[in-house]
């Protein structure tokens, strides 16, 4: 095929200018901008025009506690997930390819397992007569069952387990891109393992940590099933409150205001991450 023919074929496949962006812009408008605008309008027009829904959310102590629980759990889950996922991701990065593929497949398989099934499994494990408490009592670690369910502890444990793959996957890609000779050079120069980790490995893995941390934190903010089953009514999170407002109380104005606040916080966090980490490093660049 001649050069002119290839150029003509490429031109047919990829329209230039605004025409090439039109399908994407239409999809973004229909499935993102329109719902967001509708959400915002409902939050300031129901039951009557004004900002009373936002005033109620920020002025009521009950709603403030829900917001506090949501951000507390999301922060703790993100921090614990980073600590647990980093050694797993490093192990996958340095493993032989065959063994690494098997372990990686197990991690992916856990993501494909039904979320409700996994949450119910944790309900069985964490209850007062569950395997964990019986094992601790049998080993003499505790004298009576620990309260591991219907509280923030149970929510954190269940969500860390579910969120781990979303932290491991970006971390593995970042760690595999690090040249092993960099760490060997640091060792030859006399750097201790802790110094090499702190001054070389950790900074180079920052894009993966940032990408996975943002994903886990944002998903934790809007999580519904696991907090509802493991947390109980006394530890309600924001997504559960929004569902209750809209489905049970039919309070679309207050529910829309809470959902819009959640969206605004998510976008602000993403903008802050882009500013601190940089768009290029976040995408895996140097």
C-alpha positions as CSV (number, residue, x, y, z in Angstrom):
1,X,0.0,0.0,0.0
2,X,1.4,3.4,-1.0
3,X,2.0,6.2,1.5
4,X,-0.8,8.3,0.0
5,X,-3.2,5.4,0.3
6,X,-2.3,4.8,4.0
7,X,-2.7,8.4,4.8
8,X,-6.1,8.5,3.1
9,X,-7.2,5.3,5.1
10,X,-6.0,6.9,8.4
11,X,-7.9,10.0,7.6
12,X,-11.1,8.0,7.0
13,X,-10.7,6.2,10.3
14,X,-9.9,9.2,12.5
15,X,-11.7,12.4,11.7
16,X,-9.6,15.5,12.4
17,X,-10.6,18.5,14.4
18,X,-13.8,18.8,16.3
19,X,-15.5,16.0,14.4
20,X,-13.2,13.4,16.0
21,X,-14.1,14.6,19.5
22,X,-17.9,14.9,18.8
23,X,-18.9,11.3,19.8
24,X,-16.9,11.5,23.1
25,X,-18.4,15.0,23.9
26,X,-21.9,13.7,23.2
27,X,-21.4,10.7,25.5
28,X,-19.9,12.9,28.3
29,X,-22.7,15.4,28.0
30,X,-25.5,12.7,28.1
31,X,-24.1,10.4,30.8
32,X,-22.2,12.9,33.0
33,X,-23.0,16.5,32.6
34,X,-26.8,16.2,32.3
35,X,-27.1,13.9,35.4
36,X,-24.8,16.2,37.4
37,X,-26.8,19.3,36.4
38,X,-30.1,17.6,37.2
39,X,-28.6,16.6,40.6
40,X,-27.5,20.1,41.3
41,X,-30.9,21.6,40.3
42,X,-32.8,19.1,42.5
43,X,-30.6,20.0,45.4
44,X,-31.5,23.7,45.2
45,X,-35.1,23.5,44.1
46,X,-36.7,20.7,46.2
47,X,-38.8,21.1,48.3
48,X,-38.4,24.8,47.5
49,X,-35.8,27.0,45.9
50,X,-32.8,27.8,48.1
51,X,-29.8,26.4,49.9
52,X,-31.7,24.9,52.8
53,X,-30.7,21.4,51.9
54,X,-27.0,22.2,52.2
55,X,-27.6,24.2,55.4
56,X,-29.3,21.1,56.9
57,X,-26.5,18.8,55.9
58,X,-23.8,21.1,57.4
59,X,-25.8,22.3,60.4
60,X,-27.3,19.0,61.7
61,X,-25.1,17.0,64.0
62,X,-26.5,13.7,62.8
63,X,-25.5,14.4,59.2
64,X,-22.1,15.8,60.3
65,X,-21.5,12.5,62.1
66,X,-22.3,10.6,58.9
67,X,-19.8,12.7,57.0
68,X,-17.2,12.2,59.7
69,X,-17.7,8.4,59.6
70,X,-17.4,8.4,55.8
71,X,-14.2,10.3,55.6
72,X,-12.7,8.5,58.6
73,X,-13.4,5.1,57.2
74,X,-12.2,6.1,53.7
75,X,-8.9,7.5,55.1
76,X,-8.2,4.5,57.4
77,X,-9.1,2.0,54.6
78,X,-6.8,3.8,52.2
79,X,-3.9,4.0,54.6
80,X,-4.2,0.3,55.6
81,X,-4.6,-0.8,52.0
82,X,-1.4,1.0,51.0
83,X,0.5,-0.7,53.9
84,X,-0.8,-4.1,53.0
85,X,-0.7,-3.8,49.2
86,X,2.9,-2.5,48.9
87,X,4.7,-5.7,50.0
88,X,2.3,-7.8,47.9
89,X,2.9,-5.6,44.8
90,X,6.7,-5.7,45.4
91,X,6.5,-9.5,45.7
92,X,4.6,-9.7,42.4
93,X,7.1,-7.4,40.7
94,X,10.2,-9.5,41.6
95,X,8.6,-12.9,41.4
96,X,9.5,-15.3,38.5
97,X,7.0,-14.6,35.6
98,X,5.2,-18.0,35.9
99,X,4.7,-17.8,39.7
100,X,3.8,-14.1,39.5
101,X,1.1,-14.9,36.9
102,X,-0.5,-17.5,39.2
103,X,-0.6,-15.1,42.2
104,X,-1.8,-12.3,40.0
105,X,-4.6,-14.5,38.7
106,X,-5.7,-15.3,42.3
107,X,-5.9,-11.6,43.0
108,X,-7.9,-10.9,39.9
109,X,-10.2,-13.9,40.7
110,X,-11.0,-12.3,44.0
111,X,-12.3,-9.2,42.2
112,X,-14.6,-11.3,40.1
113,X,-16.2,-13.0,43.1
114,X,-19.6,-11.6,44.0
115,X,-19.3,-8.7,46.3
116,X,-22.3,-9.7,48.4
117,X,-21.0,-13.2,48.9
118,X,-17.6,-11.9,50.1
119,X,-19.3,-9.5,52.5
120,X,-21.5,-12.2,54.0
121,X,-18.4,-14.4,54.4
122,X,-16.8,-11.6,56.5
123,X,-20.0,-11.4,58.5
124,X,-19.6,-15.1,59.4
125,X,-15.9,-14.7,60.2
126,X,-16.2,-11.5,62.3
127,X,-19.2,-12.4,64.5
128,X,-18.8,-13.1,68.2
129,X,-19.0,-16.9,67.6
130,X,-17.0,-16.7,64.3
131,X,-13.7,-18.3,63.3
132,X,-11.6,-15.3,64.2
133,X,-12.9,-14.8,67.8
134,X,-12.9,-18.6,68.5
135,X,-9.3,-18.8,67.3
136,X,-8.2,-15.9,69.4
137,X,-9.9,-17.3,72.5
138,X,-8.5,-20.8,71.8
139,X,-5.0,-19.4,71.6
140,X,-5.5,-17.5,74.8
141,X,-5.0,-14.1,73.2
142,X,-8.3,-12.8,74.5
143,X,-10.7,-13.9,77.2
144,X,-13.9,-12.9,75.6
145,X,-15.1,-12.3,72.0
146,X,-14.0,-9.0,70.4
147,X,-16.6,-6.7,68.9
148,X,-15.6,-7.0,65.2
149,X,-18.9,-6.5,63.5
150,X,-21.7,-3.8,63.5
151,X,-19.0,-1.2,64.1
152,X,-16.3,0.8,62.2
153,X,-13.8,-2.0,62.8
154,X,-15.8,-4.5,60.8
155,X,-16.4,-2.0,58.0
156,X,-12.7,-1.2,57.8
157,X,-11.7,-4.9,57.7
158,X,-14.2,-5.8,55.0
159,X,-13.4,-2.8,52.9
160,X,-9.7,-3.3,53.1
161,X,-10.1,-6.8,51.8
162,X,-12.3,-5.6,48.9
163,X,-10.1,-2.6,48.0
164,X,-6.7,-4.4,48.0
165,X,-6.7,-5.4,44.3
166,X,-7.4,-1.8,43.3
167,X,-4.3,-0.7,45.1
168,X,-2.1,-3.7,44.1
169,X,-2.8,-3.3,40.3
170,X,-1.4,0.2,39.8
171,X,1.4,-0.4,42.3
172,X,2.6,-3.5,40.4
173,X,2.8,-1.6,37.1
174,X,4.8,1.2,38.8
175,X,7.2,-1.2,40.6
176,X,7.9,-3.3,37.5
177,X,8.9,-0.1,35.7
178,X,11.6,0.6,38.2
179,X,15.1,-0.4,37.1
180,X,16.5,-3.0,39.6
181,X,20.0,-1.7,38.9
182,X,19.0,1.5,40.8
183,X,18.5,-0.4,44.0
184,X,21.7,-2.4,43.4
185,X,23.6,0.8,42.8
186,X,22.3,2.2,46.1
187,X,23.4,-1.0,47.9
188,X,26.9,-0.8,46.4
189,X,27.1,2.8,47.5
190,X,26.5,1.7,51.1
191,X,22.8,2.5,51.5
192,X,21.0,0.3,54.0
193,X,17.7,-1.5,52.9
194,X,15.7,1.1,54.9
195,X,17.5,4.0,53.3
196,X,17.2,2.5,49.8
197,X,13.4,2.0,50.4
198,X,12.9,5.5,51.8
199,X,15.0,7.5,49.3
200,X,14.7,5.5,46.1
201,X,11.9,2.9,46.0
202,X,9.2,4.9,47.8
203,X,9.7,8.1,45.8
204,X,9.8,6.1,42.5
205,X,6.6,4.2,43.4
206,X,4.7,7.4,44.3
207,X,2.7,7.6,41.1
208,X,1.3,4.1,41.7
209,X,0.6,4.9,45.3
210,X,-1.2,8.1,44.3
211,X,-3.3,6.4,41.6
212,X,-4.3,3.5,43.8
213,X,-4.8,5.7,46.8
214,X,-7.1,8.0,45.0
215,X,-9.1,5.1,43.5
216,X,-9.5,3.4,46.9
217,X,-10.4,6.6,48.7
218,X,-13.0,7.7,46.2
219,X,-14.5,4.2,46.0
220,X,-14.6,4.0,49.8
221,X,-16.4,7.4,50.0
222,X,-19.3,6.0,47.9
223,X,-19.3,2.4,49.1
224,X,-22.7,1.0,50.1
225,X,-23.0,-2.8,50.5
226,X,-20.1,-3.5,52.9
227,X,-20.8,-0.6,55.3
228,X,-24.5,-1.4,55.3
229,X,-23.9,-5.1,56.2
230,X,-20.9,-4.8,58.5
231,X,-21.4,-1.4,60.1
232,X,-25.0,-1.4,61.2
233,X,-27.3,1.6,61.6
234,X,-25.2,3.4,64.2
235,X,-22.2,3.7,61.9
236,X,-24.0,4.8,58.7
237,X,-21.9,6.2,55.9
238,X,-22.8,8.7,53.2
239,X,-23.8,6.4,50.4
240,X,-26.2,4.5,52.8
241,X,-27.7,7.8,54.0
242,X,-28.3,9.0,50.4
243,X,-30.0,5.7,49.5
244,X,-32.2,6.0,52.6
245,X,-33.1,9.6,51.9
246,X,-34.2,8.8,48.3
247,X,-35.6,5.3,48.6
248,X,-37.3,5.4,52.0
249,X,-37.9,9.0,52.8
250,X,-38.3,10.2,49.2
251,X,-36.3,13.3,50.1
252,X,-34.8,14.0,46.7
253,X,-33.6,17.5,47.6
254,X,-31.5,16.4,50.6
255,X,-30.3,13.3,49.0
256,X,-29.2,15.2,45.8
257,X,-27.4,17.7,48.0
258,X,-25.4,15.0,49.8
259,X,-24.6,13.3,46.5
260,X,-23.4,16.6,44.9
261,X,-21.2,17.2,47.9
262,X,-19.7,13.8,47.5
263,X,-19.1,14.5,43.8
264,X,-17.5,17.9,44.5
265,X,-15.2,16.4,47.2
266,X,-14.1,13.6,44.7
267,X,-13.3,16.1,42.0
268,X,-11.4,18.4,44.4
269,X,-9.3,15.4,45.6
270,X,-8.5,14.5,42.0
271,X,-7.5,18.1,41.2
272,X,-5.3,18.2,44.3
273,X,-3.6,15.0,43.4
274,X,-2.9,16.2,39.9
275,X,-1.3,19.3,41.4
276,X,0.8,17.5,43.9
277,X,1.9,14.4,41.9
278,X,1.5,15.8,38.4
279,X,-0.6,14.5,35.5
280,X,2.4,13.0,33.7
281,X,3.7,11.0,36.8
282,X,0.2,9.9,37.6
283,X,-0.1,8.4,34.2
284,X,3.2,6.5,34.7
285,X,5.6,9.0,33.1
286,X,8.9,10.1,34.5
